[in-house]
Amino acid sequence: MQYFVQAFSVRRTQPDKYDLLMDIATEEFSHLEIVGATITMLLNGVNGELKDAAGASGLDGLLNGQASKEEYIHQAMMNPHFLILSGGGPVVTDSAGIPWTGTYVNANGDLSVDLRSNIGAESRAKIVYEYLLQFTDDPYVKETLRFLMTREIAHFQMFTAALETVQPNFPPGVLQGDPRYTHTYFNMSDGPTVRGPWNEGQGPWKDGENWVYIDKPIEQVVETRGQIDQPIQGSSQTLEDAADIQRELARIKSSHIKRETPEGESQWSSYPQQTPMSPVQIDH
């Protein structure tokens, strides 16, 4: 659902990414089919037993003494969704029984943001399958889980490659960061000083730009009057440069969207057509 929803924001402006998101979304729906089919095969016959109301096995248990009654209550409390709501079929919840909702969908309308969300989503899905593999000895279930896990790796790579084609893609959006603060690292620890590529050297910027390590943040905050007098350090960009970049990015992105937005009537498909066409063909 996340990839499906994200796709609409780039349907006209970036039809290649629209195609990517829709393709992977469609494949993910097939993964739901695989998971659902696996669950029902593992629970083969359970639904029929639950439907056997004539046997009234639960009620029979309640009539056969305190021990049977307590066991029945125990089973119901262990998994009420399974015994009461699902009838033995798969349910759209997480492992704790929390129902799936639309709040799980991250779609921010900026492709560089959405692709990063997707990379994170695929990473989490991969590790969940890795954990699940430790909970079964069934060779066929293992094969299924390995296939699904591998496709998450493939999707991770696809989204990573797609993000590289979006330039510039950092920082996300249009607005630039204040160069007085973008290159500053604050040492908030009392222990030994730890340095790495996240707080020393060139970092992710062009040549001539570096991290600025603030070893004593409290003193620095006092000296700069709460960062008001903080000079630009580590960056060659000025406040005026950042403003110029923002205006240019806003102009480019706005004109691109306006250019791809049709005037007059809009249709989600066009006719006549001799053969069914893909969304990319329809739009272009």
N, C-alpha and C positions, 0 to 999 in steps of 0.2 A: 504493500500500500504506500510506503514511503516513496519508493522510486516512481510509482504510478502517479502520485500527486505531484511530485517534483517536476515531472516531465512537462506538464502543461505550461509552466512558466517560460519554457524555452522552445515551445512548439514551433513558433515562427522565426524567432531570432537566432536560434541555434539548432536547426533541424537534425544535425548529426548527433548532438547530445540527446535530443528528444528520442531519436531512434535507439540510442544506447540504453537510456533509462527504461523505455517501454519494453525493449527486448529482455533486459534483466528482470524487470517486474514480472513479465509473462513467465519467465523461467522460474521465478520464485513461487508463483502460483502453482506451478507443477511440482515444486518441492512440497508444498502443502498437501498436494494429492498423494505424493509418495509417503509422507509421514502419516497421513490419515489412513491410507491403505495398510501400512505396516501395523498401526495400532489395532485396526479391526482384525487383521490376520492373527496377531498375537492373542487377541481376546476372542478368537473364533468360538462361537457357541454361547458366549456369555449373554448376548442380547436375547437369544432364544430362551435361556433359562430365566431371565428376568421377566420375559413375556408370559411365562408359564404360570399365569395367575391361578389357574385351576388347582395347581399343586399347593398354592399358598404356603410355600416352604417357610417363609418368614413367620407367618402366623402360627404354623405348626410348631416352629421353634419356640415361640412365646408360650405355647401351651405345654411345653415339655420340661418345665422346671426353671428354676432361677438361673442355672448355669447357661442354658440355651438362650434365655432372655438377655443376659449380660453380654454374651458373644454377639448376638444380633445388634445390640446397641453399640458395642465396640466397633463392629464393622461399619456401621453407619457413620460413626463419628470419625473414623480414620479417613474416609473419603466420601463425604456426602454428595459431591458433584457426580461421582461415578455411580453410586447406588441409587441416588434419588433423581438427579437431573438429566444425566446423559444417556441413561439406558445402556451403558456399556460402550458407547461410541466416543470418538475423540471430542474434546472440548477446547474452545479457544481461550485457554488460560495459560499462565506460566506454571512452573513446577510447584508453586505455593498456592495455586488455585485462584490467583488474581486475574480477573477477566481482562482480555485485550480491549483496549480503547483507542480512539483516534489520537489521544495524547502521546502515543508512542511514535507518531509520524512527525519527523523533523523535515519541514519544507519551508525554507526561508526566502525563496525567490531570488537568491543569488547563487549562481552555479558553483562558484568557488567555495561557498559555505556548504551547500548541499552535498557536493562531492566529498568534502572532508567528513561530513556526518556519515556518509555512506561507507567510507573507508573504515570509520570506527564501528559501524554496524556490522560490517563483514568480519572485522577482527573479533568482535564479541561472539558472533555466530560460530566462527571457526573454533574458538576455545570451548564453547558449550558442547559442540559435537565431540571435541577431544575428551571432555569430561564424561560425556554420555558413553563413550566407547569403553570406559572402565566399569560400567555397570551392567554389562551383558556378556554372556559367553556364547550367545547364538551366532553362528558364523554368518548367517544371512542378514541378520540385523547389523552386525559389524560391517559387512560389505555395503549395506545401504548407508550407514552413517559415514563411512569413509568416502563414499561417492559425494554425499551432500557436503561434507567438510571440504573436499577438494574443490567443489564448485564455488564455495565461499572464497577460497584462495584465489581462484580464477577471477571472480568478481572484484576482489580487492585489487588485483593487478589492473583490471580494466578501468576501474575508477581512478586509480593512481595515474595511469597513462592519460586518461581524459583530462584530469586536473592539469597536467603538464601542458596541454594544448590551450588552456585558458590563460592568456597573458595580458596584462599582469594579473596574478592571482593572489598577491599578498601586498598589503593587508587586504582581507576580504572587503568587498564593497567599494565605495568611492572615496569616502573620507580618509585622509591620511592621519597618522599619529603625530603628536607634537614632538619634533626632533629633540627637544630638551629632555625628553624622558624615554624615548624609544630604545636607546642604547645603554641604559643604566641598569646595573644589577646591584641589589642591596643585600649585603651579608647580614641575615637576620639570626645567625647562629652564635652561640657562645663557645662552641667547641672548636676543633681544629679547622683552619681555613681549607675549603675544598674548591678546587678550580677545575674547569673543564671547558669544552667548546661552547657551553651555554653561558659562560660568564667571563671568558677571556679570549683574546685573539680577534680575528676578523669576524667571526660569526657568519650569519647568512647573507651579509651585504656585499657590495662591490668593494674593490680594492680601496684602501684608504679609510675604511670605516671599521670601527672596533667597539667591543664591549668596554664600558667604563665601570670598573669594580669599586663600589663604595664599601670600604671595610668597616667604617663606623657611621652607620646611618643616622644615629641620633645627633651626632655632631654636625653632620652634613645638613640635616633638616634645620637645625638652629642657625647655621651659617647662611643658609639660603632663605631664611625667613619662611619656612614651610614650603620650599621649592619655588617661591615667587621670584627669587633672584637667581634661580638655577640657570647657568649658561649652557649653550649647546656644546656637548662633548661627544666625541666618538663618531659623529655624523657630519658629513659635508653639506647636508641639507639645511636650509634656513626656513624660517616660518613662511617667508614669501614663496619659497620653492614649493613647500607643501601645499600652499593655497593655489598656486598655479597648476600643480598636478591634479588637485581636486577638481578645479574648473574644467580642465581638459578631459579628464575621465568622465565627468558628468556630461559634457558635451557629446563625447563619442558614444557613450552608452545610451543616452537619451535619443540621439539622432538615429542610432541603429534600430532601437525599438520602434520609433515613430515611422521609420522607413518601411519596416516590415509589417506595420499595422495597416490593413487595408481600409480604404475609405468606402463609405456607403454600406450596402448590405454585406454581412459576413455569413459564410456557411462553413460548417465543419467538414464538408466534402463538396465536390463539384461534379456536375453531370452535363452532358452524357459521357459515359466512359464505357469502353469496350470490355475491359477486364478489371477485376478488383485491383485497386492500387493501395500501396502502403501509405501511411500517414505522410511520410516525407515526399512521395510522389504527388499526393493530393495537394500539399501546400506549395509545391514548387514545380 
